[in-house]
Each structure stands twice: as structure tokens, then as C-alpha cells.
Amino acid sequence: MACRHNIVVIPIGGGTCVTGALLCPMEEKRMIVSLDTTQMNKILWIDENNLSVCVEAGIIGQDLERLLSIRGYCTGHEPDSIEFSSLGGWVATRASGMKKNVYGNIEDLVIHFKTVTPMGVIEKNCQVPRMSGGPDVHHFVMGSEGTLGVVTEVIMKIRPLPLCSKYGSLVFPKFEAGVACLREVAKQRCAPASIRLVDNDQFQFGMAVKPGGKSVFASFMDSLKSFYVTKIKGFNPNELCVATLLFEGSHEEVAAQEKRVYEIAKTFGGFSAGEENGKRGYLLTFVIAYIRDLGIQHYVVAESFETSVPWDRVLTLCSNVKLRIHEECRKRGIKTVFATCRVTQTYDSGACVYFYFAYNFHTLSHPVEVYEEIEALAREEVIANGGSISHHHGVGKIRKQFLENSISKPGMGMIKAVKEYVDPQNIFGNGNLLS
């Protein structure tokens, strides 16, 4: 029907993207239909022999995990947005989760999926773990951000629920020591399900939003811990950084992994800060989105952006990008600025770095436009320091000016050629990726 009447279709799942991908293109003159996929939310079947599940693509992440857990399984895919983001959105943006060290990114978890396009349904004729049949058609769709069609059904890998899940945390004297530790953990291939390192500013922010109402004993214990860290260990509270850990597996696997990770941390001046701090730090990730929305009511605009970067450039990139944000804010007369970072996912050859950026916009007439302008300049700095256009948020509309430089002119031509064949009328004309 959309093809017959030349109507633009923009699929939407959970609506959690931060790249402007769901905004209607301002230049579009045709009728635009927002295709809500969230009613496609059922598990169609679970194959316990092949450890796979077939799911309608509109299902929300936390609902998928809840329904699978009833049968004793999980996918293990846990992005920060799991409360609201959809399975189809994960596929369309090449999503990554906090526990990717054990379960993999979305491209590692997907076995098969169907995509409805103006030229027909893209799918394979078998559901096998691997296939050598030319370029993988699934990878044309993964990361296409709704420009080729709508993902309707996904077959994913599942695993039995872990017998043991245990949080942990580490304190390091400086961010540099923490990064070196994470590098060594990745090098030795002993990373827990999740290992995330926050810089000092983010650590202090986490302490500021720590729940109150503690008992006298708990407050006394916190004072003792602080005394141990700052006085006995000699850590500067304005320099130290913290890593949060989540171990998953059998009880024996978790115990062995804990021992190894803590031993590595010790060689970089780190030590354990306890399970409770690890749990609090891990869950803070989910809270940040709510704090961002609350901030708007108090004249604070805030958002996050991320990148992937080789290990030998992590420290330089983190330092230079934060400096660039402060510099650009200063030029615009913005005095109250918060710029912080964390290392969130680790690989053999590099890591994902997340930046959180906020400022008081009380004196600005166009705060969102100013934010997007500064974020674009920060992205320039990211790329100049060896980072990627994005690790898992995607391109959307706000980063597409960087895409051709990131993937080359012939690479851009390939994307355009696929688009022109699959969607010659530009029905899925959301304006993402392509100018």
C-alpha cells in the first residue's frame, strides 16, 4: 500500500535512539507513516535442542528476557536501554550490550531474521550457525537504521540462565591505571560478563546520587572505607577511578574469574571495593536516563555519545574530547559544564568509550541546537583522535556527514546501490545514513 500511494514509512520500536533517527525529514513532502512495531511482541517458538528462539521483532528487551527466564533461558543481550528498546531496533542499529564479553554483540547473537522491503522479503533458506554464500545479506540490513525495510522476525541464540551472577568493583589510584588494567584483562581473555571503568568525575557524580537514609553502622563503615582508600592507600579522591564488574557462569567459573581479575588489578595498584558498590555502579547505568529527563526541568540538557578506539589511543581520546567539550562550551558562554567518560566494552584490539555531556542552558535560547552543534564538534575530535563514528548508537541524521569519510567513497556507493535496488521509491525514506 505504501508503494502504491508513495507514502514514506518510518519503523519505530522502543524509540530510544539518540541520533535523530526517528525524526521525520524536514525536506520530505510526502505523507509519512510511523510504523509502530511494538504489537509484534510474541515469542513464536523456542528450540531447546539448537538453543535458539524465534521472536517477533517489536518485543521490548526486558520483556524478551523475562519470558525466556520462565523457561530457564536468556539471550544475555543487555543494552543500557533494555527497559525500552526493541529487538528490531537492536538489529537495525547493530546494538551492543553490557554483557557482550560472554554473550556477544547483536551480530554474534542473531542466527536469522526477516526484513520486509518494497522489493520483497529478505531472508535465507536455512537457519544455520554459519554460511559461506557470498556477502551476508543480513549484514546489509544490520546497521541500516530503517532505510531498507522493517525487521519483522528474528531467530537468536539463547543460553541457560547462569547458575551464578556476582557483582564486584575495583578502585584504582588514577584513570590511567584503570585503563591499563582493563587492557591486560582483555589481553589475557579473562574479562567478566561486564567490566566498566568510570573516570573520577563520573565516580563523584555516582557518589552524589547514592541513596540516602543509611543506618549509623552503614555510615560508619563508609567512613572506614573512605579512610582506608584515601589515608592508608594514599589515593587522591580527586583522581581515583572505579570499575564495576559482573561475573556470570557456574559457581566455579565465577570464583576462578574473580581471583584472576583481582590479581591483575593488584598489579596496577587496584583493589576490591566490594560487591555492593559493584551492584550500585552497574545499576546506575539504568538510572542515568531518568536523571537526564529530570535535569531538563532544572535547565540542564544532557546526553551521551560513544565511540570505539584502539587501546593505545584510549587515554588521549578521552582527554582531548573532554577538553574540546569544555572549550566549545566556553566559547558559547556556557559556564556550568559536566563532561565525563567511561570505558564500557573491551576487545582484544580496543575498547568502547562512552561520554556523558551536560550543561546548564538557562541563558540559551536554543539549547538543543547548541548541544547538537557541540556534539558534532566533539565527534570531529573523536575521529581526529582515532575513534570511530559510533560503536553501537549508530549514525542516524546527526552523524551522517561523517559517514563517507569513515567507510570510503566506494563503501558509500555500495550502500546507495543496495538502497536504490531494494527501495527504488525511497519508501523507507527516514533520511538516516544517506544525504
N, C-alpha and C positions, 0 to 999 in steps of 0.2 A: 504493500500500500504506500509506503514512504517513497519507493522508487516511482510508482505510478503518478503520485502527486508532487514529486520533487520536494519532499519535506526533510529537513535536517533532523537526525536522531542523535541525541546525546545520552548514552547509557549512564546510570548512576547507581551505585551500591550504597555504601555507608556514608559517602560524602566527606571523607576525612582527608582528602588530598590537600596539600599546602602549596601547590604550584599553579593555581588558577585553572586547572584542567577542566573543571566543571562549569566555568563561566561561559555564557553564551558569547560567541564572537560579535564584537560591536559592529563589524562591517557586513554581517550576514543579513540579507534582505528577505530570505525565505522564512516560512514558518518553521519554528523549532519545537520539537517534541522531546521532553525529558523522559527517558525510558527507565522507570523505577524497577530494578530487578529484585528487590528485597522480598517479593512474594514467591520467588523461586528459591525456597529455603529448606528443601527436604533432602534428607539422606535417602538415596534411591536404593542402594544396596551396600552391604559390607561383605567382602570376600576374605574370610579368615585364613583360607589356605594360601592365598597370594598376598596377604596383608595389604589390602587395598580397599578404598572406599570410593563410591561414585556419589557425587553431591551436586545438587543444583547450585549454580554459581552465585546466586544472590544471598546465600546464607551468611550471617554475620559470624565473625571468627569465634567469639566466646560461645555462641550457640552451637557451632560445629564441635568445639572441644567438649562442651557439656554433654551433648548427645552421644559422642563417641565414648566418653568416660563411663557412661552407663553400661556399655558393653565391654569395658576394660581396656579401651584403646585411646590413642591420641595421635595427632599429626606432629605435635611438638612445635608447630609454627606459631610464634607468639610475638607479633609486632607490637610496638607501643600502643597502636590503635586497635588492638584486638577487641576491645569493648564495642566498637562501632564499625570497623572496616569489614568489607565483604571478600569472599573468596575470589569472585570475579575481578575485583579491584586489585587483589594481590597479584593475579596473573597479568593483568593489563599494565601494571607498573613494575614488574619484576621485584616484588617485595622481599624484604629480609626480616627475620625475627630475632628476638633477643637470645634465643637458644639455638642459633644456627650451628654452633660448634658441634652439637650432637646430631641435630635433625636436618641441617642443611638449609639453604635458601629456597625460595619457592620453585626455582628451576630444578632443584635437586629432588623436590617432593612430588612434582607433577609427573604422572605417567602418560596421561592423555587428556585432551579436552576438545569440546566442540565450540566452534565460533561461527555464528550466523552472519554472513556478509551479503551484500547486494548480488554477488555472483554465485551464491550458494553456500553450503556448509563446509567449512574447512575441518577435516578430521582425518585420522589414519584408519587403516582397515584392521589393525590389530593393537592389542594393549600389552606391549612387551616392555621389559626394563630398558632395552636399548635397541636402536635400529640404525643401520647404515644404509640410507636410501636417499642420498643427496643431502642438500641443506635441510635442516629440520624445520618443517613448516610451523611447528609450534613456536619456534623461536622468532618467526616473523610476527607472531601475534603478541608474545610476551614482550612487554615494554611498548606496545603500540598505542597505549593510552586511549583506547576507544576510537581510533581513527580508521580502523579497518572493518569493524563489526562488533558484535556483542557476544561475549563468552557466556554460554548457557549451562554447560555441564562439565564437571571436572572429575577426573579419577586421580586420586592421590595415594601415596604410600601412607600406611599407618603403622604404629608400633604398640605393643602392650604398654600400659601405663608403667612408669618406672616404680620399682619397689621402694626406692629411697630418694627423697628430694631434700637437700640440705643447703641452707644459706651460709654464707661466710663473708668476711670482709678483711681488708688489709689496709694498713696505714703506712705511707711512705714519707720520708723527710721532704722530698720535692717531687714535682711532676716528672722531671727527667728520670728519676729513679723508678717511678711507677711505669713509665713507658718502656724503659729498658727491661723491667721485669716481664711485662706483657709480651714483649718481643721474644724473650727467652722461653716463656711458656709456649708460645706459638711455635718456636723453633723446635722444641722438644716434643711437640704434638701431644701435650697433656692438658690442653685447655678444658676447663669445666664447661657445662652447657652454656653458661653465660659468665663473662668476665668483663666488667666495665670500670673504667678509670675516670674519675672526675677531677678537674683541676681545683685549686684552692677556693676560687670564687664560688664554684658550684657546691663545694663542700660546705662553705659558710652559709650559702643560701639554704641548703638542706637542713643545717642546724637551726636556722631561723624559723623554718616551718615545722620543726619537730613538735609532735603532740605534747601538750602541757598536762597539768593535773597529775604529776608524778608523786609517788609516796616519798616520805622523808628518806627512807632507805635507798630508793632508786636514785634520788638526787645526790645522796651521799656517795653512792657507787660511781655516778657520773663524774663527780668531783675527783674521786680517786683515779679514775681512768685519765682524766684531763691532766692531773698532776703527774701521772706516770709518763704520758706522752710528751708533755712539754718540759718537765723538770728532770726526770730520770733519763728519758731517752734523748732529751735535748732538741726535740722537734720545734721549729718555729710555727706557731699556729697560723701565721700569715703566709706560709709556704707549703705546709704539708698537703698531701692529697690522699684520696681514699679510693680503693677498688671494692666493688661489690661482686660477690661470687654466688653462683647457683650450681650445685653439683647434682646430677641425676644419674641413676643407674641402680645396680644391686648395692646392698649394704657394703659388700667387699670392694666393689669398684669405687664407690664414693670415698670410702676410708683410704684406699690407696691413692686416689687422685688428690684428696685433701693433703695427705702427707707430702706428696711430691710438689704441689703448688706452693705450700707454705715453706718448704725447704728452699725452693727457688727464690721466693720473696725475701727470705732471710739474707740471701747473698747480695741483695740490693738495698739492704737496710730496712726492709719492711717487716711488719709483724702483724699477727692476727688481732683484729678489733672485735671479734665475736660474731655469733650467728644473728643476734637481734639487730645489730647495726647493718648487717648484710641484707636482712629482710626489709628493713626500713628503707635502705637505699634503693633496693630493687623496685619496691612498690612506689617510691617517689616518682619514678618514670611515668606512671599512670596518672599521678596527681597533677603533674606539671600542666597538662592541658586544661584542667579545671582552674588552676591558678591563673593561667593566661586569660581565660574568659573573665575571671574576676577582676583582673588588672584593668581591663577596658573601662570598668566602672570608676576607676581611680586614675584615669588619664595615663594609663600605661599600655603601650602597644608592644606585643611580644610575639615571637615566632621562632621556629628552629629551622636550620638548614644543615645539610650534611654533605660529605664527600668521601671518597676513598683515596688513599695516598700510600706510596711506598714507605716502608719503615724508616728509611734514612732521611725522610723529609717530614715526618710527623711533627717533630718539635718546632722546626722552622715555620711550617704552615700554621700551626696553632698560634704561635707568637705573632706572626705577621698579619694574619687575618683579624685577630683581636685588636691589634694596633690600628689596622685600616678602618675598622668599625668606629673606634674612638675618634680617629682623625676626621672621618667623614661627618660624624655627629657634631664635632667641634666646629667644623666649617659652616654647619647649618644652625649654629647657636643652641644646640641641644646640650644641656649641662648634665642631666642625670641619665647615665648610660650604664647598662649591665651587659657585658659580653663575656661569655664563658664557654668552655668546651669540655667534651668528654670523648674518650676512645671507647667505642661501643662494640665493635665486632673485629675479630682478629683473623688474619690469614697468614700463610707461610711468607708471602711477599709484601704484606702491607696491612693496613687497618682502615676501618671506617671511623671518621671523626665527625661528631655532632657539635654544632654551635647553637647556643641559645643567645638571643639578642633581644634586649628590651630597652625602652627609653620612655621618659615622661613627655607626653605630647601636648601638655596643657596650653602652650603658646603657639602651637602649629595649627594652621587651618586645614591642611591636607595630610594628616598623619600616616594614612595607609600608603598613599603615593610616595611619601618621603621614605617610608620603610622599604618599599619595593625598589626604590632608587638606590638606597644604601646596600640592600641585599645583593643587587646586581653588581655593585662595585666590589662587595665582599667576594662574590663569586669570581669576578675577574682576578682578585688576589689569590683565591683558591687555585685557579687554573695556572696562574703565573708561578705558583709555588709547587707545581707538580701534582695537584689534585684533579679529580675527575669532575665532570659536570654534575654528577649525582651518584650516590651509592645505591639508594633504593627509593627515594622520593619521586624520582622521575623528572621529566622535562617540563611538561605542561605548556603554558604560554609564557611564563616568566623567565624561562631559561632557553627558549628555542633559538635565541640569537647566538648562543654558544655551541649549538649542536654540530653545525657543519665543520667548524674548527676542531671539534672533538673526535669526529668519526671520518673526516676527509670528504672532499667533494664527490668522489666516486661512491663512497658509502652513502652519502646523502641521496645521490642519484638512484641507488638501489632501493632506498625506502620510498622515494617518489614513484619509481616504476611499479613497485608492488601496490602502492595506493591507487595508482591510475588503472591498474588491471582489475583489482578486487572491487574498487568503488569508483567507477568512472564518473558518476554524477556527484561525487562528494556528499553522499547521503550522511555518512558519519563525519560531518564537517565541523567538528568541535574546535578546530583551529590549533590543536596541540601539535607539537613537533615541527610541523611544516609551516612556512610563511605563506 
